[in-house]
Amino acid sequence: MNRPKRVDGSNLPSEALDALRSSVKGKVVVKGQSPEEEYRPLLERWNRMHIKEANIIVLPETEEDVSTTVKFVAEHNLDVAISSGRHTYSGPSSGYGLVIDMRNLRKVSVDVDKMIAVAQGGCIAGDVEAASEAVGLRPVMGAVNATGCGGITTGGGIGNLSAQYGLVADNLLAARVALADGRIVVASDEENQDLFWGIRGGGSNFGLVTEFTYKLHKADPQVYSGFFMFSPDKLDAYLELMNVMNQDYVMKSNGKLAVNGFLAIMGGNAIPGFLIWYDGPEEEGKKFIQPLLDLGPIYPGSGAEMKPHTLTTDWKQFETMFPPQFNRLVGTSTQISYPLSVDILKKTVEKFKEIVATHPENLSVSKLLFDLRDYSKIASIPLDATAYANRRVGCLIGIDLIWDNEELDKEMMQVAKDFMSQVRAWIKEDNQQKGIAEVGAHVGATTLYALVTDGDEKLVSVFGPNLGKMKELKRKYDPGMMWDKWYPVDPELPN
Ligand SMILES: Cc1cc2nc3c(=O)[nH]c(=O)nc-3n(C[C@H](O)[C@H](O)[C@H](O)COP(=O)(O)OP(=O)(O)OC[C@H]3O[C@@H](n4cnc5c(N)ncnc54)[C@H](O)[C@@H]3O)c2cc1C
C-alpha cells in the first residue's frame, strides 16, 4: 500500500510555504516565522493537556482553501490535524505538522420551508442552534453549545433531543467532504453513499467535512430545565433513584425528559446532583421530576424553570463545573445496562472518592457522570446503517478527572484508564452472574461512546462489527492514512 512517511513540515523550503500563502485566501501561520502573539493563541485547546506546537496552521476562508491545503499536505506528506470547535477530551485536533483550523468557516443558513440548516465545517453547535431557533426550529446537537459540529457530527453526537430524534449524525442529510487528494465531494443518500455511511460515526477517517446539512425540528423556544444538588447523606437514596428516574420517568416521557446525574467530591464527601431537561411546559416537567423534589434537594442552589433552549446549552452555565483554571482533563466512559446495579454504582463512587483523595486540591472539580437519557431512538436504527456502533440502550457512566497541574498529566491518564477498566470489570462480572452475555438492542453494539474517551480505546471497541467496512472505506478514500488523528482505521492491521 502506498503509505508515505508523514513529516512535520519544519524542513519545508520557504518557496513551498510562499506558494501555499499565495494560493489561499486565508492565513498561513508558521511557527518561528509568524508573530508569537498570532501563533500561540491558535494552539489553545479546551483541554490544555493536548496543546501541541504545530509547525503550520492554515485558517481557510473558503472551501477552495481547504482543498488547496489538503493538496499541499498530500504533496509534502505532512502530518495533518483538523481543528473545529477544539473541544475534544483527547487531542486529535492537535499535531506537530499542519493544522487545518476551521474557525473562520462558521456561516449557517436555514431554510425554514425545507426545515434544514446548512452549516460550514468550522461551526460550533451554538451557531446552528442560534440560527435555527431564531426561526422556531431546533437542530440535534450536544449538551454544550461550544462543541464543534465537526467532531460531534462525525463521531455520532448525543444531546437532549437525541431521545426524540437520534444522534446528531442521524440528523445529517448531506455533507461536503474534502478527500485526501483534495477533491471536494458530496456525501448523502444519493451521492457517495459509502462515504456518507462512514462520516456518520467514523470520525475524520475519510476526510474533512467542509459543510454539513442538518435536518431541523419544530420546537417550542422554551424548555423546563435546571440543576438539583443533594447533601452527602442522600447518596444511597440518590443512587437508588437512578433506576426509578430512568425506568419510570425518562422512559415514559416520549423522549422529552433527559436526566443526567453528576457527582463531585467536596471535603471527602460525595455531593450528588441531577441536571434535568424537559421539552415541554413547566406543569408537565414538574410531574416528571417529582421524585427528585421528594428526595430533598439543597436550597438555594437547586431548582428548574422555563428558559430558552439555547440557554440550557450555553457553555457559561457549565463554567462553575469546569472553572477555566482547571484546564487539564481526561474523560472516559462505558455503558451499563438497566436495571442498574446499585452495588456497582456504590463501588464506582467509592473508587472515585479514593482517587480524588490522592490529590484533593487538584482534583476538586472532577466529576462522575451518569447519563440516564432514553437511548432507544438511537438504538432503533440498524447497527449497519452508519459507522456509529454504540447503538444500545444503557446508562453511560463517565469520569471527568480535571486538574490544573501539568506534573499530574501522566499519572491522571493512567488513573482514569485503571478506573474505567475496574468499572468495566465489575459490569462484566455482574452480567456473567446474571447470565447476560450480550446486552443492548443490537447484538454486537459496542458499549463505548468514542467521543467521551481518552482516545486510546481498541478500534474494535469503537467500531464493533462495522470495523470491517471502515477498513474497506479507508482503503478506498484514504489509502495513504493521511487522516490519522481520531481512531484511525489501519486496513493493514488485524481487527
Ligand atoms: C465539555 C464537553 C461537553 C461535551 N458534551 C458532549 C455532548 O453533550 N454530547 C456529545 O456527543 N459529545 C459531547 N462532547 C464530546 C464532543 O462531542 C467531542 O469532543 C467532539 O469531538 C468535539 O468536536 P470539536 O469539533 O469541538 O473538536 P476538535 O477538537 O476541534 O476536533 C476533534 C476531532 O474531530 C474531528 N473533526 C473536527 N472537525 C471536523 C471536520 N470539519 N470534518 C471532519 N472531522 C472533523 C477530527 O477528527 C478532529 O481531530 C463534549 C465534550 C466536552 C469537552
The ligand as an ORCA input file, in Angstrom:
! r2SCAN-3c Opt
* xyz 0 1
  C     -17.344     19.954     27.933
  C     -17.689     18.961     26.878
  C     -19.009     18.604     26.707
  C     -19.353     17.671     25.734
  N     -20.657     17.323     25.596
  C     -20.995     16.426     24.653
  C     -22.366     16.068     24.448
  O     -23.256     16.554     25.119
  N     -22.648     15.154     23.504
  C     -21.667     14.590     22.732
  O     -21.990     13.789     21.876
  N     -20.374     14.919     22.887
  C     -20.015     15.801     23.830
  N     -18.703     16.128     23.993
  C     -17.690     15.473     23.164
  C     -17.527     16.249     21.852
  O     -18.599     15.976     21.008
  C     -16.250     15.814     21.148
  O     -15.177     16.127     21.970
  C     -16.091     16.435     19.772
  O     -15.053     15.772     19.108
  C     -15.761     17.896     19.793
  O     -15.735     18.387     18.495
  P     -14.846     19.648     18.096
  O     -15.054     19.926     16.672
  O     -15.087     20.729     19.078
  O     -13.399     19.069     18.376
  P     -11.968     19.402     17.757
  O     -11.050     19.207     18.916
  O     -11.904     20.669     17.029
  O     -11.810     18.229     16.726
  C     -11.728     16.906     17.171
  C     -11.729     15.948     16.032
  O     -12.982     15.958     15.395
  C     -12.834     15.718     14.022
  N     -13.289     16.897     13.257
  C     -13.415     18.163     13.696
  N     -13.877     18.942     12.704
  C     -14.031     18.158     11.625
  C     -14.491     18.388     10.308
  N     -14.886     19.597      9.898
  N     -14.521     17.338      9.453
  C     -14.140     16.101      9.853
  N     -13.709     15.837     11.101
  C     -13.654     16.848     11.973
  C     -11.375     15.492     13.795
  O     -11.056     14.140     13.961
  C     -10.760     16.266     14.928
  O      -9.490     15.849     15.236
  C     -18.338     17.087     24.932
  C     -17.020     17.465     25.107
  C     -16.693     18.388     26.061
  C     -15.250     18.747     26.236
*
